[in-house]
C-alpha cells in the first residue's frame, strides 16, 4: 500500500464527499422526505479516509500536519466533517450532512491544487505539543463555525419554506427552526471558546526574530474573526437580533473566513515563513 500516498487517500475522501453532494441534491429535490442513513454513511467513510490521509502526512513529518496551505485546508475540512458527524448522530439533525457535503467537497477540491502543497519552511525550535494544541484548537473552532453556518443555512431554508410553501415545510424532515436556531447559537459559542483558547496558546509560541505576535497579518485576521463572532453573539444576547439576521450574519462571517483564510496565510510571516 506504499503507492497510496496521503494525497491519494485524500483524493478518495474528496470523491466520496462528491458522491455525498450528488446524493444531497436528490434529498433536496425530494424535500428531505427520504432516509438520510446513506448520506451519513458516505460522509463517514469519506471522513475515515480523510483522517487516514492526515495520519499518513503527520507520521511522514513527525509533527502536526499544518505546515502549508494544503495541510491547513484539509485540517479545516476535517474539523468541519467531524463536527457534522457528531451533531448528526441526533436523528433530527442528520440532515446537516446534506448541507455540509457540498462545503466539504468544494474545500477538498480546492485543497488538491498542487500549488498549495509546498515544502514547509524552516522549523522553529518549539514544543511540539503546544504547536499541535494551537493548530487543533483554532482549526476545530473553524469547523464549529462552519457547521454553525450550515445550521444557519438550514434555518434560512426552513424559514423560507414556512413563509412561501407551508405544506413543504410541514412535510419536510428538517428540524424546527427553533431547534436550528439553538444549534446554530451553540456551535458559534463552542467555536468562539475554541478560537479564544487557540489564540491564547499561539501567543506563547516562539516566533521568527523581529516578528511580533499581535502585529502578524494572520493573527490580526484571527482577532477580526473573533471580534465579528463576538459582535454577533452580543447583538443576539443584548439587542435581541432577529434569528434571520443572526443566521445571515453567521453565514456571511464564515464565507468571509473561507475567502480570506488562504490569502492571510500567505501574507503571514509566522504561518508562512
N, C-alpha and C positions, 0 to 999 in steps of 0.2 A: 504493500500500500504506500510505498515511498513516493510513487508518482502522484499521489493525491496530496498536493500541497495545500496550504491554508487558503490560498486564493481559489483553488479548485473547489474546496469544500464550501467556501463561502458562496461561490457561484451556484452550487447545488441548492444552498439555502435560499438564494435570491430567486431561483427558478420556482421553488415551492411557494415563496411569497407571491410570485406572479400568478401561479395557479390559484392560490387563495384569493387574490384580487379578482380574477376572472369569475370564480365562484361567487364572490361577494356581489358582483354585478347582477348575477342571476337572483341572488337573495333580494337585492334592491328592487328588481323588476317585479318580484313576487310580493312586494310589500312586507318582507320579513315574516312571512307566514309559513316558512319551511324550517326543517330541523337544522340546527347550527353545528351539530357534532362533527360533520365532515370538515367544515371550515376550521373548526378548532383543532382537529387532528392534523390538518395540513400545516397550520401555523406551528403546532407543537413539534412536528418533525423538522420543519424548517428551522425552528429555534434550536433544536438539538444539534443540527449540522452547523448552525451559526456559532453555537457555544464551542463545538469541537474545533472549528476554524480558529477561534480566539485562543483556545488552549494550545493548538499547534504553534501559533505565532508567539505566544508567551513563552513556551518552552524553548523555541529557537532563539529567543532574545534573552532568556533568563531574567525577565522583568515584565511588569505590566505592559501590555501592548497598546500604548497610547503615544507612540513616538513620532508619528506623522499623520497626515490628514486621512489616509486610508484607515489606519488603526483607530483614530479618534471617531471617524464616521461609523465604522462597524460597531464600535462600543456604544455609540449613541443609539444606533438601531437596535442593538441587543438589549439595552436598558428599556427601550420602548416596548419591545416584544415581551420581555419579562414582566413588566408592569401589566401589559394587556392580558397575558396568560393567567396571572394571579387573580386579577379582578374578574376575569371572565369565568373563573371557577363557579361564581354565582350564576345560576341558570338565567335569571332575569337580566344579567349584564353580559351574557355571552355574545350578544350582537356587537359588542365593541370590536370583536375580531374583524367583522365586515368593514368597519370604518378604519381600523388600524392597518389592515393588509396593504391598501394602496400606498400609505405613507412608507411602510417598510420596504415595499417593492421599489418605490422611487428613490429612497435613500440608498438602498442596496445597489441599484443600477449606477447611481452617481459614484458610489464608493469604488466601483470596479474600474473607474477610469484610471489607466496606467499612470498618468501624471501625478496622482495623489500618493502613490506608494513609493516614496523616495527614501533613500537611505537616511537613517537618523543622524542628527548632528552629534558633536562631542557630548559624551555623557558627563553630567555633573556628579561629583562625589557627594552622595547624599544617602540617607536611609531609604532603602527600597520600599519598606512598608509604608512610610509616610507619603511617598510619591504615589503608590498604588491607592492609598486611602483617599488622597486628594482627588485623583482622577476618577475613582469609583464613585465618590460622593457627588461630584459635580455632574458626571455623565448620568448617574442614576436620577439626579434631580431633573436633568433634561428629559429623561424618559418619563418621569412622572408628569412634567409639564406637557409632554407630547400626548400622553394618554388623557390628560385633562382637556387638551384641545380636541381630541377625538370625542370625548364625552360631551363637550360643549357643542360640537357639530351635530351629535345625535340629538341634543336638546333643541337646537335650532330647527332640525328636520322635523321633530315631533311637534314642535310649536307651529311650524308651517302647516303640517297636516291637520292639526286641530283647527287652524284658522280657515283653511281653504278646502279641506277634504276630511270632514269629521268621520265619515264612515271608514276611510282608510286608517285613520288614527286609532279608531276603536278596534279594528281587526288586526292591526299591526302588533307584533310581539315585542316591540321596543318598550323599555321600561317607562313608567310615568315620568312626566317632565319634572315633577318634584324630586323624584329619586335621582334623575340625571343631574339636576342642579346640585344636590348634596354631594354626589360622587365627584362632580367637577370641582367643587369647592374643596373637598377633602384632598383630592390629588394635588391641587395647587398648593395647599398648605404643606403637604408632605414634601413636595418639590422645593418649596421655599426653605424649609428647615434643612433639607439636604444641601442645598446650594449655600446656605449660610455656613454650615459646618465645613463644606468643601473650601470656601474662600478663607475661612479661618485656618484650616490645615495648610493651604497654599502659602499663607503669609509666613509660615515657619520653614519653608523650603529654601535652600541656598539658590542664589541667582548669579548670572554672569556678572563680572566686575563692571561697576558703573551703571547697573540697571536696577532702578528702584521698583519694588513690587507694585505699589499703588500708581506708578506712572506708566506701567506697561499697558499697551493697547488692549490686549486680551483681558487683563484684569479690570480695566475701566469699563470695557464692554460687559463683563460679567456683573459688575456693580450696577450698570444701567439696567440689565435684565432683572437683577434683584430688586431694584427700585421700581421698575414697571409692575412686577407682580405684587410688590408691597402696596403700591398705589391702588391696584385693582382690589386687593383684599380690604384695604381701609375704606375704599369707596363702597364696597359691598356691606361692610360691617357698620360704618358710622353714618353714611349718607344714603343708605338703602338703594344702591344702584340696582336697577331692574335686572332680572335674570337674563333677559335677552341681550342687554348691553354688556353685562358681565361676560356672557358666553362669547359675544363677538370680540370683546377685549382679549379673552384668553386665546381665541383662535388667532387674532391679529398679532399678539406678542410672540406666540410660538412660531408663526410664519416669519416674523422678523428674525427670530432666533435662528431658524434654519437658513434664511437667506444671507445672514451675515456671519454665521459661525465659522465658515471656512476662510473668508477674507480676513477676519481678525486674527485667525491662527497664523496666516502668512505674514501679517504685519508685526506679530509679537516677537520680541527679542528673547523672551523666556520660553515660549511654547514652540517657536520655530527658529532656533538659533542658526 
